[in-house]
Amino acid sequence: MSTLSLRLPDSLHRNLKQAAEADGISINHFVSLAVAEKLSAMQTLDIISERAKGASHSAFVRAMSLVPRGEIVAGDEPRPKRRRIGAP
């Protein structure tokens, strides 16, 4: 186990303490969980990126063709294409 000295702004430390208390755990445990969660998210993104590099465009199109078409839900409408600056 390693020791880490960490400087935090007072307001962040207060919020951290409140959050840890609300979860019923120590600040140390809360920070350890937060770091583990962030690392996990970053590693997941790396894995997905690596898999995407190996996938072909046609594989993506084939996979998307399997998604059933349905009614567009309000708020999920495609955005209109933006014109690039300087484009005719």
Wavefront OBJ file of the C-alpha trace (Angstrom):
o trace
v 0.000 0.000 0.000
v 1.309 3.454 -0.886
v 0.834 6.790 0.805
v -0.140 9.828 -1.250
v -0.118 13.409 -0.047
v -2.811 15.387 -1.845
v -3.517 19.114 -1.759
v -7.152 20.067 -2.294
v -8.953 23.395 -2.179
v -10.862 23.756 1.105
v -14.244 23.746 -0.652
v -13.449 20.503 -2.484
v -12.223 18.907 0.749
v -15.463 19.889 2.524
v -17.557 18.397 -0.282
v -15.412 15.267 -0.301
v -15.820 14.845 3.441
v -19.612 15.266 3.186
v -19.849 12.767 0.321
v -17.738 10.182 2.170
v -19.803 10.612 5.329
v -23.023 10.261 3.309
v -21.692 6.964 1.905
v -20.571 5.863 5.365
v -16.937 5.429 4.320
v -13.643 7.159 5.008
v -12.297 9.925 2.803
v -9.412 7.603 1.914
v -11.789 4.864 0.786
v -13.923 7.355 -1.152
v -10.878 8.718 -3.009
v -9.622 5.182 -3.713
v -12.997 4.241 -5.205
v -13.111 7.438 -7.266
v -9.626 6.801 -8.685
v -10.499 3.166 -9.452
v -13.696 4.268 -11.211
v -11.843 6.831 -13.333
v -9.104 4.355 -14.288
v -11.714 1.761 -15.205
v -13.513 4.257 -17.461
v -10.256 5.221 -19.174
v -9.251 1.585 -19.692
v -12.689 0.778 -21.104
v -12.333 3.640 -23.569
v -8.902 2.316 -24.590
v -10.341 -1.175 -25.170
v -13.225 0.172 -27.245
v -10.848 2.346 -29.277
v -8.560 -0.607 -29.995
v -11.476 -2.778 -31.091
v -12.804 0.002 -33.309
v -9.441 0.260 -35.090
v -9.742 -3.355 -36.192
v -13.347 -3.057 -37.334
v -14.024 -2.161 -40.932
v -16.515 0.426 -42.080
v -18.627 -2.293 -43.678
v -18.735 -4.210 -40.369
v -20.082 -1.076 -38.700
v -22.702 -0.567 -41.401
v -23.730 -4.245 -41.141
v -24.065 -3.950 -37.370
v -26.103 -0.762 -37.639
v -28.417 -2.403 -40.186
v -29.456 -4.857 -37.463
v -30.864 -2.038 -35.324
v -34.627 -1.946 -35.822
v -36.015 1.229 -37.305
v -38.757 2.910 -35.374
v -40.384 6.192 -34.735
v -38.019 9.030 -33.892
v -38.488 10.047 -30.280
v -38.814 13.771 -29.609
v -35.357 15.143 -28.909
v -33.581 12.445 -30.939
v -34.085 14.118 -34.311
v -30.973 14.316 -36.485
v -29.369 17.726 -36.412
v -29.362 19.680 -39.639
v -25.979 19.645 -41.332
v -23.916 22.735 -40.594
v -22.337 24.670 -43.360
v -18.641 25.090 -43.027
v -17.331 28.618 -42.894
v -16.328 29.658 -46.381
v -18.264 26.815 -48.018
v -20.612 27.863 -50.841
l 1 2 3 4 5 6 7 8 9 10 11 12 13 14 15 16 17 18 19 20 21 22 23 24 25 26 27 28 29 30 31 32 33 34 35 36 37 38 39 40 41 42 43 44 45 46 47 48 49 50 51 52 53 54 55 56 57 58 59 60 61 62 63 64 65 66 67 68 69 70 71 72 73 74 75 76 77 78 79 80 81 82 83 84 85 86 87 88
